[in-house]
């Protein structure tokens, strides 16, 4: 920006891109629980409404928007009863994720109440609600291998004390 250019005021109508102005208020919250190999995580994000002045002099209003994400996961190798019966499950994780649970999308309208074509909700947030299932496996050495390496290092005098 040069000396002949006006200053940008992101809180009062100017916008850095096509996603709306900078909201005055944003809230992010997270809650998690993990016990004996099972866990859950809940995340919430909210931002206040914004108004943007366009180059044509119109005013666009972006509604406030809030999203919730939920993640459930299990680490079978951390559950003693399962780890003893199925040692190959050490280092595994099963995860089920729900992002944007309520399919929240910002709503945009101009001064007449019309939604500009390039600001349709599906264009602003094309993914919407997503559900993801994942499986992760870490290949870890067995306890016997770790114990054997530790004893060998101790005999050679290189083990930490």
C-alpha positions, 0 to 999 in steps of 0.5 A, spaced: 500 500 500 502 506 498 502 513 500 496 515 495 492 509 498 487 509 503 488 505 509 484 499 510 479 498 516 478 490 516 473 491 522 469 497 518 467 494 511 474 492 508 475 485 507 482 481 505 479 476 501 472 474 499 470 470 505 467 476 509 470 481 513 474 480 520 469 479 525 469 483 531 468 477 536 471 469 535 470 464 540 473 457 540 472 452 545 475 445 546 473 439 550 476 432 551 476 426 555 481 420 554 481 414 559 483 407 558 484 407 551 478 410 549 477 418 548 472 423 545 474 430 543 469 436 542 470 442 538 466 449 537 468 455 533 463 461 532 464 468 529 460 474 529 457 477 523 461 482 518 459 487 513 463 488 507 463 494 502 464 492 495 468 496 490 461 497 486 459 501 493 454 495 495 454 493 502 454 485 503 452 482 510 455 476 512 452 472 518 455 469 524 457 462 523 458 457 528 461 450 527 461 443 532 466 438 531 466 431 534 472 426 534 471 419 537 477 414 538 480 408 541 487 406 542 486 398 543 493 397 545 492 401 551 486 397 553 490 391 557 485 386 556 485 387 548 493 388 548 494 381 552 490 377 547 492 381 541 499 384 541 499 386 534 494 392 536 499 395 540 500 402 536 493 402 533 488 407 533 481 407 530 478 414 529 471 417 527 470 424 526 464 428 524 466 435 522 461 441 522 456 437 525 450 441 523 452 443 516 453 450 518 455 455 512 455 463 512 449 466 509 451 472 505 446 478 502 446 485 499 442 491 501 436 488 497 436 481 501 439 478 495 444 473 495 450 474 490 451 469 485 459 468 487 456 468 495 452 462 495 453 458 501 455 451 497 461 456 494 463 459 500 463 452 504 463 446 499 465 441 504 459 442 509 459 436 514 464 431 513 465 424 516 471 421 516 473 414 519 481 412 519 485 407 522 492 408 524 498 403 526 505 405 529 510 399 528 513 399 535 518 394 537 516 388 542 517 389 549 522 383 549 526 387 544 526 393 548 528 389 554 534 386 551 537 392 548 536 396 555 540 390 558 545 390 552 546 397 553 547 396 561 552 391 560 556 395 556 555 401 560 552 406 555 545 405 558 542 411 562 542 411 569 
